[in-house]
């Protein structure tokens, strides 16, 4: 059976979120069996480079977007960018996480279906059939860091993808002033690398301060005459006078 249209779940955006799932602590798992998330990556491209512009793919209404739609958009954008720009000339991030579970009370259809199905009495709450991301209006869905020469190409790629999503989208272009901070949180290993670099700089500064302090102490000791060497010189002078 194919996937149901997205508008079947969109009117339920204002209802309470159904997300309480846990793997390590079983007593906190309020959701039964859950399907795996289809999104494979959230960080793509090369993020160590300094880019001049950032292109945002922004929603225009409050809606639920399934993980299959997000993955379809992601793969299409990455394929076009890799073909035109190569992986070293852009950095893209998916800025939402599909954590809301969609439920469905399946019912039989066709001739004599009323004799086969058990109606609403056995499972009125429904079973989990999919995963979606609940987004707000004007929320950034994707962000791409590129140079100024490639901004128009990225914009055209995003404009061709409106049919893959259940809502109207718009493209926002901004100047990239703070590099990765303009696309939200950075990848964990980049954070760890930045922390390690800061710790290394702090250790080097501390070592230089200790070295400078030791140099001052040695210079102070050299400026004073040693107490044990001045007396013998005076005794020799006294012997010569005698």
C-alpha positions, 0 to 999 in steps of 0.5 A, spaced: 500 500 500 502 506 498 504 512 502 498 516 504 498 524 502 501 529 507 494 533 508 491 527 511 496 529 517 496 536 517 490 538 520 493 535 527 498 540 527 495 543 533 494 537 537 499 534 543 505 532 540 506 524 540 514 523 541 515 520 548 520 514 546 526 512 549 531 506 548 535 506 554 530 507 560 524 502 558 519 505 563 520 512 559 518 509 553 510 511 552 510 510 544 510 502 542 514 500 536 516 506 532 519 506 525 526 508 523 527 515 521 529 515 513 533 521 513 540 519 513 545 525 514 544 532 517 551 535 515 553 535 508 559 538 504 565 542 507 564 546 513 571 548 514 571 553 508 569 561 509 563 562 505 560 569 503 553 568 503 548 563 506 541 561 502 535 559 507 529 554 504 524 557 509 517 555 510 511 559 509 506 556 514 505 551 520 505 544 518 508 537 519 513 534 514 514 527 513 521 524 513 520 521 506 519 528 504 525 531 507 530 526 505 527 527 498 529 534 498 536 533 501 538 528 496 536 532 490 539 538 493 546 534 494 546 531 488 545 537 484 550 541 488 555 535 488 554 535 480 555 543 479 559 545 485 563 539 488 563 537 495 568 542 497 565 548 495 558 548 499 556 546 506 548 544 507 545 543 513 538 540 515 535 544 521 529 540 523 529 533 526 523 528 525 521 526 532 513 526 531 510 520 530 504 519 526 498 514 528 493 511 523 487 507 525 487 502 519 480 499 516 479 494 511 475 496 505 472 493 499 466 488 499 464 485 506 469 489 510 465 490 516 465 482 517 473 483 517 475 489 521 474 490 528 472 497 528 474 502 533 473 498 539 479 494 539 484 500 537 481 507 537 488 510 538 491 508 532 498 505 531 504 509 529 505 509 521 510 514 520 515 520 523 514 527 521 517 534 523 513 539 526 515 546 523 512 553 524 511 559 519 518 562 517 522 556 520 528 555 516 528 548 513 535 547 509 541 552 509 546 552 504 553 556 505 556 558 498 560 563 495 557 569 491 558 566 484 553 560 486 548 563 490 543 564 484 544 556 482 542 554 489 536 559 489 534 555 482 535 548 485 530 550 491 525 553 487 524 547 483 523 543 489 516 546 492 512 539 489 516 535 494 513 538 500 506 539 502 507 547 503 509 553 500 516 555 501 520 561 500 528 562 499 532 567 503 539 570 501 543 573 506 550 575 507 554 570 511 558 574 517 559 568 522 560 562 517 557 556 521 553 560 526 548 562 521 546 555 520 545 553 527 549 549 531 555 546 528 557 538 528 559 535 534 566 533 532 567 541 530 565 543 536 570 538 540 576 540 535 574 548 537 574 546 544 581 542 543 584 548 539 582 553 545 585 549 550 591 548 546 592 556 546 590 557 553 596 552 555 601 555 550 599 562 553 600 559 560 606 556 558 609 563 556 607 566 562 611 561 566 617 562 562 616 570 563 616 569 570 622 565 571 626 569 566 624 575 571 626 571 577 633 569 574 634 576 572 633 578 579 638 573 582 643 575 577 643 583 579 645 581 586 652 579 588 653 573 591 654 573 599 660 568 599 665 571 593 665 578 596 669 576 602 675 572 599 677 578 595 677 583 601 682 578 604 687 578 598 687 585 598 689 585 606 694 580 605 697 585 599 697 591 604 701 587 609 
